[in-house]
Amino acid sequence: MSKPYLVVEWNDTETDAKGWMVVHNFVKGYTGGGTRMHPTVTKEEVERLAEAMAYKYVASESETTGGCKAGISYDYKAPDAYDVLRRFMIAMMPYVDNGVSLGSDLGTKYEDVLGIFREFGIDIPLTQSMKKDPAILQGIKDYDELLTKRIDGLLVNDVVTGYGVAFSADEAWKYKKGQEGAKVVIQGFGCVGASCALKLSQLGYKVVGISDANLLVTCEEGLDVPKLIEHKNVYGEMDKAFFESHYKIRPNSEWLDVASDILIPCALEDVINGSNADKVEASLLVEAANIPVSAEGDEILKEKNVDIVNDFVANLGAIRAYDAVIFGLVKAEPQAVIDDIERLCRKNVFRLFTEAKKQNRYQRDVAYDIFEPIKSDSLEYTSPCPTAAVQ
């Protein structure tokens, strides 16, 4: 891992919460990434996440944005979690007001982040020159309107990442010439895990196991994903009261013990590591979560010849949607945005798997080569398409 460009540490004045804002790189004075809150968050983790974001923006074909990330070490379920988030964002405001675009991630809500920004007169974080660009300002209005719209009954912002992961998994599975109706296990059932499971079920896959913070539920014939989504709580946890009688409930620590063809971790970092990677029997791992596999776990997966669609290739849906709408590349309509994400995810996965086969190398190693970001960029933002028509 290369060193980050900028690291800011924050210590809360009213609780024991700590936080970090890490910028891996700028592109034309701009950088973007989410803010996560969890008791296990560390500075090193946020640095790794920021680096992954830099690669993700290259994979999303962005010419305007570098990678950053923020993390707060605190319980996102605590009664004062929002207050902690607000104090953190206030501390980061000088950076946010000058082109560090912080969004949401695990344990935080995008509407909360935007609400805090607007409290201080910021709509969406922009560089000073972006604030003077009429095309960008219109893109922000279009993006704000997009966030109110739904697709498949879910808010667009709640599906863009998960749908992209599902399209990535489907493209990889087709490249591998896998059988129809393949079995999928999903770890984590927040917005990403739920929407990924929904799209995969629509594409004909059999979701046989889903784990959340409390439990693992399995069914050999396939779970009723829409019903599970309908009754999950705000933390992405499933309600056992609505399980079918033939579902099996197990400890959530057993998610790697469920037989599957495709494995999709959708929550925390390093959930596959040196102590459990040997349990992975699926032939394809698709990383919906950021950095869900540790370095030690990765070596084991490589030795086991497990095919990988790594995080910054699979889970770029949210940042692609943001960039594409803000900078006028795609119409701010739900289906147009989803179609654009599908095109990009399938294109990247096909390229990744083709190059890996050609070079006889592990997919993750190839991905780090073909999507390598520019580390230093001292240029201020200039509009890439001030008069470009929306396609």
C-alpha positions in Angstrom: 0.0 0.0 0.0 1.4 3.4 -0.9 1.3 6.3 1.5 -1.8 8.6 1.6 -1.5 12.2 0.5 -3.2 13.6 3.5 -4.4 12.2 6.9 -6.4 14.3 9.4 -7.1 12.8 12.9 -10.1 13.9 15.0 -10.8 13.3 18.7 -14.3 13.9 19.9 -14.7 16.3 22.9 -17.8 14.7 24.3 -17.2 10.9 23.9 -14.3 8.6 23.3 -14.9 8.5 19.6 -11.9 9.0 17.3 -12.0 9.6 13.5 -9.8 10.0 10.5 -10.2 11.7 7.1 -7.7 10.3 4.6 -7.1 11.7 1.1 -5.2 9.3 -1.1 -5.1 11.6 -4.1 -6.7 14.6 -5.8 -7.7 14.9 -9.4 -8.1 18.4 -10.6 -8.5 19.5 -7.0 -11.3 17.1 -6.2 -11.6 13.9 -4.2 -14.5 11.7 -3.0 -15.3 8.9 -0.7 -17.7 7.7 2.1 -17.7 8.0 5.8 -18.1 4.8 7.9 -18.8 4.4 11.6 -18.1 1.2 13.5 -16.4 0.4 16.8 -13.6 -1.5 14.9 -12.5 1.4 12.6 -8.8 2.2 12.7 -6.6 4.8 10.9 -4.9 2.0 8.9 -8.3 0.7 7.7 -9.3 4.2 6.5 -6.0 4.6 4.7 -6.6 1.3 2.9 -10.1 2.3 2.0 -9.0 5.7 0.7 -6.5 3.9 -1.6 -9.2 1.6 -2.8 -11.3 4.6 -3.6 -8.6 6.1 -5.8 -8.5 2.9 -7.8 -12.3 2.8 -7.9 -12.5 6.2 -9.5 -10.2 5.1 -12.3 -12.3 2.0 -12.8 -15.4 4.2 -12.9 -13.8 6.2 -15.8 -13.8 9.4 -13.7 -11.5 12.2 -15.0 -12.5 14.6 -12.2 -12.1 12.8 -8.8 -9.5 11.3 -6.6 -10.0 8.9 -3.7 -10.6 9.7 -0.1 -12.3 8.1 2.9 -13.4 8.9 6.4 -13.9 6.7 9.4 -15.2 7.1 12.9 -14.4 4.6 15.6 -17.8 4.5 17.4 -20.9 2.4 17.7 -23.3 3.4 14.9 -26.2 2.0 16.9 -25.5 4.3 19.9 -28.2 6.9 20.8 -25.8 9.7 20.2 -24.2 8.3 16.9 -25.7 11.1 14.8 -24.3 13.7 17.2 -20.9 12.1 16.9 -21.1 12.1 13.1 -22.2 15.8 13.1 -19.2 16.9 15.3 -16.9 14.9 13.0 -18.3 16.6 9.9 -18.0 20.0 11.5 -14.3 19.4 12.2 -13.9 18.3 8.5 -15.9 21.2 7.1 -12.9 23.3 5.9 -11.8 20.4 3.7 -15.4 19.6 2.7 -16.0 23.2 1.6 -12.9 23.0 -0.7 -13.4 19.8 -2.7 -13.2 16.9 -0.3 -16.5 15.2 -1.1 -17.4 13.0 1.9 -20.5 10.8 1.6 -21.9 7.8 3.5 -20.6 4.3 4.1 -21.1 1.5 6.5 -22.9 2.7 9.7 -23.9 6.1 8.3 -26.7 7.5 6.1 -26.3 9.7 3.1 -29.3 11.8 4.0 -27.7 12.5 7.5 -24.4 13.6 5.8 -26.2 15.8 3.4 -28.3 17.3 6.2 -25.2 18.3 8.1 -23.7 19.9 5.1 -26.8 21.9 4.3 -27.0 23.0 7.9 -23.8 24.9 7.1 -24.7 26.1 3.7 -23.1 23.3 1.7 -25.3 21.4 -0.8 -22.7 18.9 -2.2 -19.0 19.4 -1.6 -17.3 21.2 -4.5 -14.1 22.9 -5.3 -14.2 26.7 -5.5 -14.2 26.7 -9.3 -16.9 24.0 -9.5 -19.2 26.3 -7.4 -19.0 28.8 -10.3 -19.8 26.3 -13.1 -23.5 26.4 -14.2 -23.4 23.0 -15.7 -22.1 21.5 -12.4 -24.7 23.3 -10.4 -27.4 22.0 -12.6 -26.0 18.5 -12.2 -26.3 18.8 -8.5 -30.0 19.7 -8.8 -30.5 16.7 -11.1 -28.6 14.5 -8.6 -30.7 15.7 -5.7 -33.9 14.9 -7.7 -32.5 11.5 -8.6 -32.1 10.6 -4.9 -35.9 10.9 -4.4 -36.7 8.4 -7.1 -37.1 4.6 -6.8 -36.4 1.5 -8.9 -37.8 -1.9 -8.1 -39.4 -0.3 -5.1 -36.1 0.9 -3.6 -34.5 4.3 -3.5 -32.0 4.6 -6.3 -29.1 5.5 -4.0 -29.8 2.2 -2.1 -29.4 0.0 -5.1 -26.7 1.5 -7.3 -23.8 -0.2 -5.6 -25.6 -3.6 -5.0 -26.9 -3.8 -8.6 -23.4 -3.1 -9.9 -22.0 -5.9 -7.8 -24.7 -8.2 -9.1 -23.9 -7.3 -12.7 -20.2 -7.8 -12.0 -20.9 -11.3 -10.5 -23.1 -12.2 -13.5 -20.5 -11.1 -16.0 -17.7 -13.1 -14.2 -19.9 -16.2 -13.9 -20.7 -16.0 -17.6 -17.1 -15.6 -18.4 -16.3 -18.7 -16.4 -19.2 -20.5 -18.2 -20.8 -21.4 -14.9 -24.1 -23.3 -14.8 -27.4 -21.5 -14.6 -29.1 -21.1 -11.3 -25.8 -20.9 -9.4 -25.9 -20.8 -5.6 -25.0 -17.5 -4.0 -24.2 -16.7 -0.3 -24.3 -13.1 0.8 -22.6 -11.8 4.0 -24.2 -8.5 5.1 -27.7 -7.4 4.4 -27.6 -3.6 4.4 -28.4 -1.6 1.3 -25.6 -3.2 -0.7 -26.2 -6.8 0.3 -30.0 -6.5 0.0 -30.0 -4.9 -3.5 -27.3 -7.3 -4.7 -29.4 -10.3 -3.6 -32.5 -8.8 -5.2 -30.8 -8.2 -8.6 -29.1 -11.6 -8.6 -32.4 -13.3 -7.9 -33.9 -11.4 -10.8 -31.1 -12.6 -13.0 -31.9 -16.2 -12.2 -29.4 -17.0 -9.4 -30.3 -18.9 -6.3 -29.5 -17.0 -3.1 -29.2 -19.9 -0.6 -27.7 -18.0 2.4 -27.7 -14.5 3.8 -26.1 -13.4 7.1 -26.5 -10.2 9.0 -25.3 -8.8 12.3 -27.5 -11.3 14.2 -27.9 -14.5 12.3 -27.4 -16.6 9.1 -30.5 -17.9 7.3 -30.2 -20.6 4.6 -32.5 -22.4 2.2 -31.3 -24.9 -0.4 -34.2 -24.0 -2.7 -33.4 -20.3 -2.5 -34.5 -17.6 -0.2 -37.4 -15.2 -0.9 -35.3 -12.1 -1.2 -38.0 -9.5 -1.8 -39.8 -10.7 1.4 -36.6 -10.6 3.5 -35.9 -7.0 2.2 -39.5 -5.9 3.0 -39.2 -6.9 6.6 -35.5 -5.9 7.4 -34.9 -3.2 9.9 -32.9 0.1 9.4 -29.7 -1.7 10.4 -30.1 -4.2 7.6 -31.1 -7.0 10.0 -33.6 -9.6 9.1 -36.8 -10.3 11.0 -37.2 -14.0 12.0 -40.9 -13.6 12.3 -41.2 -13.5 8.6 -39.0 -16.5 7.7 -40.5 -19.4 5.9 -40.9 -22.6 8.0 -38.3 -24.5 6.0 -35.6 -21.9 6.4 -32.7 -22.8 8.6 -31.3 -20.3 11.2 -27.7 -20.6 12.1 -25.0 -18.4 13.8 -23.8 -15.7 11.5 -20.2 -16.9 12.0 -21.1 -19.9 9.8 -21.6 -18.1 6.5 -18.5 -19.7 5.0 -19.8 -23.1 5.8 -22.8 -22.9 3.4 -22.1 -24.6 0.1 -22.2 -22.0 -2.8 -20.8 -21.3 -6.2 -20.5 -17.5 -5.7 -19.6 -15.8 -2.4 -20.3 -12.1 -1.9 -19.1 -10.3 1.3 -21.0 -7.1 1.6 -20.1 -5.6 5.0 -16.9 -5.3 7.0 -13.3 -5.4 6.1 -11.0 -8.5 6.4 -14.0 -10.9 7.0 -12.0 -13.4 5.0 -8.6 -13.8 6.5 -5.8 -16.2 7.4 -8.0 -18.0 9.9 -10.9 -18.8 7.6 -10.0 -18.4 3.9 -9.4 -22.1 3.7 -13.1 -22.6 4.2 -14.0 -20.9 0.9 -15.3 -23.5 -1.5 -17.0 -21.1 -3.9 -15.2 -20.8 -7.2 -16.0 -17.1 -7.5 -15.6 -14.3 -4.9 -17.1 -10.9 -5.6 -16.2 -8.1 -3.2 -19.2 -5.9 -2.5 -17.6 -4.7 0.7 -14.4 -2.6 0.6 -11.3 -4.6 1.5 -13.2 -7.7 2.8 -10.2 -10.0 2.3 -7.0 -9.6 4.3 -3.5 -10.0 2.7 -3.1 -13.4 4.4 -6.6 -14.5 3.3 -5.8 -13.4 -0.2 -2.7 -15.6 -0.5 -4.8 -18.6 0.5 -7.5 -17.8 -2.1 -4.9 -17.4 -4.7 -3.5 -20.8 -3.9 -7.0 -22.3 -4.0 -7.5 -20.8 -7.5 -10.6 -18.8 -6.5 -11.5 -16.3 -9.1 -11.9 -12.7 -7.8 -13.8 -9.6 -8.8 -12.2 -7.2 -6.4 -13.9 -4.4 -4.6 -13.0 -1.3 -6.7 -14.1 -3.1 -9.8 -17.4 -4.6 -8.4 -18.7 -1.9 -6.1 -18.3 1.3 -8.0 -22.0 1.9 -8.7 -22.5 4.7 -6.2 -19.6 6.8 -7.3 -20.3 6.2 -11.0 -23.9 7.4 -10.5 -22.7 10.5 -8.7 -20.0 11.4 -11.2 -22.1 10.6 -14.2 -25.1 12.8 -13.1 -23.1 15.6 -11.6 -20.9 16.0 -14.6 -23.7 15.5 -17.1 -22.6 12.2 -18.6 -26.0 10.4 -18.1 -29.6 11.5 -17.8 -30.7 11.7 -14.1 -33.3 8.9 -14.5 -33.2 5.7 -12.5 -33.1 3.3 -15.5 -30.5 5.3 -17.4 -28.2 5.4 -14.3 -28.6 1.6 -13.8 -28.0 0.9 -17.4 -24.8 3.0 -17.3 -23.6 1.1 -14.2 -24.3 -2.2 -15.8 -22.4 -1.3 -19.0 -19.4 -0.2 -17.0 -19.3 -3.1 -14.6 -19.6 -5.7 -17.3 -17.0 -3.9 -19.4 -14.5 -3.8 -16.5 -15.1 -7.4 -15.4 -14.7 -8.7 -18.9 -11.5 -6.8 -19.4 -10.2 -7.9 -16.0 -10.9 -11.6 -16.6 -9.6 -11.5 -20.2 -6.3 -9.9 -19.1 -5.9 -12.2 -16.2 -6.3 -15.2 -18.4 -4.0 -13.8 -21.0 -1.3 -13.0 -18.5 -2.0 -16.2 -16.4 -2.2 -14.0 -13.3 -4.5 -13.5 -10.3 -7.3 -11.1 -11.0 -6.6 -8.8 -8.1 -2.9 -8.3 -9.2 -4.1 -7.5 -12.7 -6.7 -5.1 -11.4 -4.1 -3.1 -9.5 -2.1 -2.7 -12.8 -4.9 -1.7 -15.2 -6.7 0.7 -12.8 -3.7 2.4 -11.2 -4.5 6.0 -10.2 -2.4 9.1 -10.7 -1.0 9.9 -7.2 -0.1 13.6 -7.6 -2.2 16.2 -9.3 -1.8 19.9 -8.5 -4.3 21.1 -11.0 -7.5 22.9 -9.9 -10.8 21.8 -11.3 -11.8 22.9 -14.8 -15.1 21.8 -16.3 -14.6 18.7 -18.4 -17.7 19.3 -20.5 -19.2 22.8 -19.9 -21.4 22.6 -23.0 -21.6 18.8 -23.5 -25.1 17.4 -24.1 -26.4 14.7 -21.9 -26.3 11.3 -23.6 
